[in-house]
């Protein structure tokens, strides 16, 4: 027995399979885009990165979303579930102990085949403790717990990803709302401008200076812009509803000040740091690695199942026919047992499970590499967008100024009778398009900055 116990102690620390090693990935030395951005050290956005936009209304929306968003709450509940599974998986590392009590009353008739015998009642009482323990010879229980622990960590990274996405979605939706405010204001200003022009044309028409064609064209242009107001209002309200849902509220509960997107502060240049820092910060990459760690542990569990297992059991207690003599030394009993079970033939089930876990690990290695290169692409795409949108916005600002001048000159020449109404109409359309394009460019620029914050995993609110 001593030899068996010594052998068990020696083998309990054994495990099969290889330890987890993170796959090697090749990271770029520097970002291809973002010229002039500091790369000497890893500088990351703050936890509350949205405050760089200097908008108290946005700050309030972000804080409300962290507290009320249902997807984020559900992710936190999934973390609690995985934490409980870690406790369950760890139970196999310890002996199981059960207690039982039994009372049996039986009666015998005493009849026998030769017509004789005696009968009567009998009572048996018992108290018993039973312990069982499977020796973790090959580390399968430890590895099973490691697998569940890695899955638990993966759920934390999932929650961080949900929180990071939520913060970005709130900011993007808010900027879309402000952009629609600007488009609505542009449409109303255009309507006011075209009504004044229409008054001029009507006076000239009544004076016989212009044809009915000019009047019809002016009325058509005015009606088209008036119709666009209803579409913009619809998009504006639906965007507000979508933002309200992100906050965990019902549509109609959120009221926002109709501010201008063009007055939103542009954050200073974001120094994203070294590309390799993404591997330590991006929740999707961390999740992919946690999956790898769990899969590696599953391989070791499957391999351990190919080897013998040792089961130890012990039972002890009291048994008597009388309550008065139940707990006495004479009524005590105990049993000890040790057994070994070795798989010999199971139709390839265990070998197949081992091969499946190996193939699963190989798949997740590829998923990990894919997550890494996608993370690098996200940053590069955001940097390229910001680089191109800055000069684009500047060019569109100049285009708006020139379109305003063109419209004024065309209207003056029309009033002087030098041109017909068509140049005025074309200048009016060009001005409307240029002003809307400028708003779209500012929205795209702010959205690209938000995308860069997200790509750099710029903090995740509401994490555990």
N, C-alpha and C positions, 0 to 999 in steps of 0.2 A: 504494500500500500504506500509506504514511504517513497519507494522508487517511482510509483505512478504519479504521486503528487509532485515530486521533483521534476519529472518529465513534463508534467502539465505546466509548471511554472516556467520552464525553459521555453516551451513552445508557445505560450500565451503571447509573448512579445513578437512572435514571428508574423510575417505577412508576405504575401506573394504579389507579384506584379511590380511594375516600375513606379517610382515616385513621379509626381507631376512636375513637368518642366514646361514653362511658357514657350510657345512656338516663337522662333526668331522671325522678326519682320524687319524689312529694310525701310527706314524712314528717311525722307528727304532732309538734307542739311539745312535748308531754308525754304521759305515759301517762294514760289515762282512769281506771284503777284504781290502787290503791296509794297511797291518801291518806297524807300524812305522810312519804313516802319522798323522800329527797333527790334532786333532779334538776338541781342546779346544775352538776354535772360528771359525766363518764362514770366511774363506778366499777364495776368488773367483778369477778366472783368470781375467786378465786385459781385457779392451775393445778390444785392439789389441793383443790378446793372441798369434797370430801366430808369433809375433816378438821374442818369446822365442826360435824359431828355428834358429835365427841369420842368416837369408838368405835374403839379400836385394832384390833378384829376386822374392821371395815369397811375400815380403812386397809390391812390386810394383804391383804384380798380384792381391792381395787382394784389394788394393786401387782402381785399375782399375775396378774390378768387382763391387764394391759398386757404382761406378758412372755409369757403363754401362749396368749392367745386366737387361734384360727386365722383368723378373719375379719380381724383386724387384721394378722396376718402376710401374708395373701393381698393385702391392700390395699397393704402395703409392697412386695410383689413386683410389683404392677401399676405402682407408681411406677418401679421399676427398668426395666420394659418400656418405659414411655413415655420415660424418659431415654435409652434406647438408640435409640428412634425419632427423637429429636431429632438424635442424631449421624448417623443415616441420612439424614434430610432435609437436613442441612447439607452433605452430600457433594456435592450438585449445584452448589454455589457454587464448587467448585474444579475444576481440570482433572483428567481421568482419565489416568493414565500406566500403560502396560503394557509389559512386556519379553517378547521371544520369541527362541527359538533354533530353527534348523531344519537338518536334515541329510537330503538326499534322494539315494538311489542308484538309478539307472535303467539299463535295458539296452534297446538297439535291435537288432532282428534284421538290419537292413540290407536286407531284401528290398524290391523295388519292382516296379512293374507290368511293366517290360521285362526282368525277370530279372537285373538287375545291382544294384550298390550295395554298401556296406560297413556293418557293424554294430559295436557295441562298448558298453562300460559308460561311464557318465558320473556325476559326483558334483557336487552343489551344496550349499554351506554358507551359512548366513546368521545374523546377529545383528541384532536390530531393537528399537528403542524407538518406541512409538506414543503420541501424546498427542492427546486430543480435549477440546474445551471448547465448551459452548454458552453464548454470551454472554447474561447475564441482563438483556436489554434493558429489559424492562417490570417487572422485580422479581418475576417469578412464583416463582423459586426462594427468594428471600428471604421472600416471603409464605407459601410452603409451609412453610418452616421456622418462621415465626411461628405458623402454625396448629398445627403439632405442638408447639411450645413452650407454647402456650396449653392444649393438651390435656394436656401433661405437668403443668402447674400445676393443672389441673382434677383430675388424679389425686391430687395432694397434698391438695387440699381434700376429696376423697372419703375419703381416709385419715383426715383430721381428723374428718370427720363420723362415720366408723365408730368412732373412738376416743371421741368425745364421747357417742355413743349407747351404747357399751359401758360407760362409766363410769356413766351413768344407769341402765342395765339392771342392773348389779351392785348398785347402791345400792337400787333398787326391789325387786329379788328378795330382797335381804337383809332389808329391812324387812318384806316379805311373810312371810318365814320367822319373824321375830320375832313378827309378829302372830299367826301360827298357834301359836307357843309360848304366847302369852297365851290364845288361845281354848282351847287344850288344857288349860291350867291352870284356866281358868274352868269348863270342863266337869267336870274332876275335883273341883273344889271344890263344884260343884253336886251331883255324885253323892254326895259325902260328906254334904252338907247334907240331901239327899233321903233318904239311908239313915237318918239320925237321925230325920227326920220319919216315915219308914216304921216305925221301931221304936216310936215313940209311937202310931201308928195301930194297929199290931198288938196292942199291950197294951190299947188301948181296945177293939179289936174282940173280943179274948178276954174282956174284962170285960163285953161286951154293951153298951158305951156308943155304938158307932157301927156302921153297917151295912157289909155287904161291898162296897158301892159305893165308899165312901171308900178301902178297902183296894185295890180294883182300880184306882182312879184314881191312887193313889200309886205302885203298881207300874208302871203304864203310863208315868207321867212319868219314873220312874227308868230304865226300859228305853229310853225314847226318848233320854235324855241319854247313856246308855251306848253306844247305837248311834252317836251323833254323834261319839264319840271315835275310832271306826275311820275315819270319813270325814275327820276332821281330821288324823289320823296319815297317811292316804294323801296328802292335799294337802301336808302338811308334807314328806314324803319326796320327792314329785315336785318341789316347789319347790326343795329342796336339790339334786336332780339337775339341774334347769335352771341353777341357780347354778354347779354344778360344770362344766357344759358351757361356760359363759361364761369360766371360768378356763382352758379348754383341757385339761381332765382328764376321765377316764371317771367315770360315775356310781358312787357308792360310795366314791370316794377322799377326799371332803371331809367333815371332821368339824367341827362348830361347837358352841360353847357355847350352851346354850339360855337366852339372855338375854331380858329383857322389853322389848317395844317401848315400853311406857309409861315406861320409864326412859331412853330415848334422848333425848339433849340436843336441844333445838330451837335451830337457829342464830338469831342476831340478825337483825333485819330486813335484807333485802338491798337495797342502793341500786342499782337497775339503770342509772342514768344516763340520758342523753338517748336517745330512740328512734333517732335517726340513727346512733348508734354501732353498731347491728346491721349496717348495711351494710358496715362495716369488719371485722366479727368473725365473723359467722355463716358457717360453711363452705359451707352450701347456697347462700347468696347469692353468695359468692365463686366457687363452682363455676358458677353460672348466668352470671356475668359472664365467666368464662374461656371458657365455651362461645360466648358472643357474640363475644369477641375472635377465637376460632378461625374462627367462621363469617364474620366480616368479612374475615379473611385469605383464606378460601376464595373469596369473591367476587372479590377482587383477582387471585387465581390464575386463576380462570375467565375473567375479562376479559382478562388478559394472553395467554391461549391464543388469543384472537381475532386477535392481531397477529403479524407475521412473526417468525421466529427465525433467528439466525445461528449456524452451526456452524463451528468452526475445528478443523482436524486437521493434525497434523504427524507425520512418520515419518522415521527415520534409522537408519543402521546400516552393516553390512558384508555383502557377498555375494561369494562366490568359489567356484571349483571345487576349491580346495586349501586344506587347513588351514594350511599354511605361509604362504600369501598372504592369509589371511582378514582379519586386522587390519592392513591397510596403507592408506595414502592412496588407492592406486589402486582399492581395493575398497569405498571408502566411497560412500554414497548418501544422499540425503534428498529428501523431498517435502513441500510445504506446500500446503494447500488451504483455501479458505473458501467456504462455501455458504450460501444464504439459502432458507428454506422459508416460504412464505406460504399460509395456508389460504384456499382459494377456494370450494370447495363440499364440504361434508361432511354433507349431508342435514339440517342444523339441529342436529347433535349438540353443537357448541360453544356455539351460542346457547342451546340448551336447558339445558346445564349451567350457563351463566351465570344464566339465569332461575331454575333450581332453587336455586342458592346464595343468591340474593336472597330467595326465598320461605322458605328455611331460616332466614336471619337474621331475617326478620320474625316467624317462629314463636318463635324464641328470645328476642326482645324481650318477647313476651307471657309467656313462661315466667319471664323475669327479674322482671317486674312481679308475677307471681303469687307467686314465691318471697319477694318483699319483703313483700307484704301478709300472707302466711301467717306470716312471722316475727313481724310485729307482733301478729297474732292469738295466736300461741303465748304471747307474753309477757303479753298482756292476760288470756288465759284462766287462766294460772297465778296472776297477781295476784288475779284475782277469786276463784279457788278458795281461796287462802290467806286472803283477807279474810273469806270466808264460813265457812271451817272453824274459825277461831279461836273465834268466839262459839258455833259449833255444838258444839265440843268442851267448852266451858265449860258449856253447857246440859246436855249429856249427862252430865258429871261430877255436876251437881246431880241429874239424873234417877237416876243410880245410887245416890246417897246416899238419895234419897227412896224408891227401890224397896227398898233394904235395910231402911229403917225400916218400910215398909208390910208387908214379909214378916214381920218380927219381931212387929209388932202383930197381924197375921192369925194367926200361929201361937199367940200368947199367948191370943187370944180363942178359938181352936179348942180349945186345951187346957182352957180354962175352960168350954167347952161353950156359948159364946154364939153361935157360927156353925158351919156345917157345913164340910166340907173344901174346897168350891169356891173361896172367897176365898183360902185358902192356896195352892191350885193356881194361881190366876190371879196372885197376888203372886209366886209362884216363877217363873212364866214371864216376867213383866214384869221381874224382876230379871235373869234370864239374858239376855233380849233387850237390856236396857239396858247390861249389862256388855259384851256383844259389839258393840253399836253404838258404844260408847265406843272400843273397840279399832279398829273400822273407821274411825272419825273420825280417830283419831291416825294411822292408816296413810294415809288420804287426805291429811291435812295434810302429812306427811313426803313423800309422793309428789308433792304439788303443789310443795313446795320444790325437790325434785329436778328437776321439770319446768321450774321457773323458771331454775334453774342451766343446764339444757340449752338453754332458749329464749334465754338471754343468751349462749350459747356460752361458758360459764364454764370456759375452759381445755380443752385437749385433750391428754391424756397420750400419750406414745409417738410423737410426730410427728417428721418428719425435718427 
